[in-house]
Amino acid sequence: MSAGAVPRELRSALEVLRGLRERRPAPGCPAAELAGWWEEVAVASEVLAGVLVFPQDRRRYRAEAAFARGEAERVRGSS
C-alpha cells in the first residue's frame, strides 16, 4: 500500500456509512422505516469504529452508534 492510501476495510466502511446518510428516509416516512435506518447507521458506525486507527475516532463513531440506537428506540416509542 502506498503512503496516503486508504485501507480497503476503512474505505468500504466509509462508503457504507456515506451511502446510508444519503438514503436517509424523508420526513413523514413510516416510523418503522426511520427506526430501521437508524439501526443501519448504528451498525455501520460500529463497523467503522472497528477499523479506525485513532482512539478518539473510534470513540466518536461508537458514540454515534449509541446515539443512532437511541434514536431508533425513540422513533419506535413514539409510533
Secondary structure, DSSP 8 states (H G I E B T S, - for coil): --TT---HHHHHHHHHHHHHHHT---TT--HHHHHHHHHHHHHHHHHHHHH-SSHHHHHHHHHHHHHHHHHHHHHHHT-
